[in-house]
Amino acid sequence: MKTLNVDLGQRSYPIYIGTDLLGQAELIKPCIAGKQVLVVSNETVAPLYLDKTLNALADFDHQHIILPDGEQYKTMDIVGRIFDHLLQQRFNRTATLVALGGGVIGDMTGFAAACYQRGVPFIQIPTTLLAQVDSSVGGKTGVNHPLGKNMIGAFHQPRCVIADTSTLNTLDDRQLSAGIAEVIKYGLIRDPEFFVWLENNIDKLMQRDSEALAYAIERSCINKAEVVAADEREGGQRALLNLGHTFGHAIETGSGYGVWLHGEAIASGMYMAADLSHRLGWLSADELRRIKSLLQKARLPVDAPLELSSQRFLELMAIDKKVLAGKLRLVLLQAIGQSIVTEDFEHNHLQAMLDEIPRIDSKSLAS
């Protein structure tokens, strides 16, 4: 087991990475404030890992709630079911919530914990690669709105993150690729040596080599923890973690939540950001080729949805959280491993990229 630390002063917390961690009560017990614990999971994950999680909570007054699975259920109405249970069962302000699932469960559980009685502790137990390397770390919580993804939420740090890599054995191939998208992101924004490692080891990751996956998760979490420690509430460099997200969130919102997996949309968005960076003269043709090649080897899309016109992209991107004083800001690349948040780009290049990027039928992603 590897233990990393997210250094946030009094809100600091450990990230545990290893195999067969779910049943280890000694990891989770120190992170629970009182006696009451509510485990939140979904219909896919609960049959696989709920019992093992509850066994680790045998010394506590634990209950659980099972929610539907999918990005389309990341809504205020579904979060309301968590609040209903907490209130009906008289959970008090020393209660601890445990998120057992992927990024959707983690975001909703964290948001419920941030709001219930103005804030109760919660623990992240991510069961997808994407959640283990990204969404479970950093304290971003929230839900989607029909007009924009993750536009309603709160910063609320977990007490700990328990990333049991054994859970990846039950992850389907499409979800694995979606998680690798966020792994590639760290190489692109700040870790060029890691990007080279990914180029050399992508086949091992796709074959689920345990050592390669463990290293990728650890390196990703180290990158995320360093950025969050330096900028917890995204006042500066943490925005770099959103490479591809302005385009990707537009894809998810415009195509319908759940049609594209989050990682698939981010992969497409990262390539769009790289393409624009190349058009601006910042990224070389060879670097753009390397980025495209790595994404394709991870079986990730580098095209945009057929149903989203350039104009629709721009309309959806205008709702992005990085828009400031009416100006669109994007995370772009000056080189592999060197990124920047900027509004200083020629919009004719953005328009040309959106017009010329190849389109694919979203239905082909699930085939």
Secondary structure, DSSP 4 states (H G I P E B T S, - for coil): -EEEEE--GGG-EEEEEESS-TT-HHHHGGG--SSEEEEEEETTTHHHHHHHHHHTTTTSEEEEEEE--SGGG-SHHHHHHHHHHHHHTT--TT-EEEEEESHHHHHHHHHHHHHGGG---EEEEE-SHHIIIIITSS-EEEEEETTEEEEEEEE---S-EEEEGGGGGG--HHHHHHHHHHHHHHHHHT-HHHHHHHHHHHHHHHTT-HHHHHHHHHHHHHHHHHHHHH-TTSSSGGGGGGTTHHHHHHHHHHH-BTTB-HHHHHHHHHHHHHHHHHHTTSS-HHHHHHHHHHHHHTT---SEETT--HHHHHHHHTT-TT-BTTB--EEEEEETTEEEEES-S-HHHHHHHHHHS-EE-GGGGG-
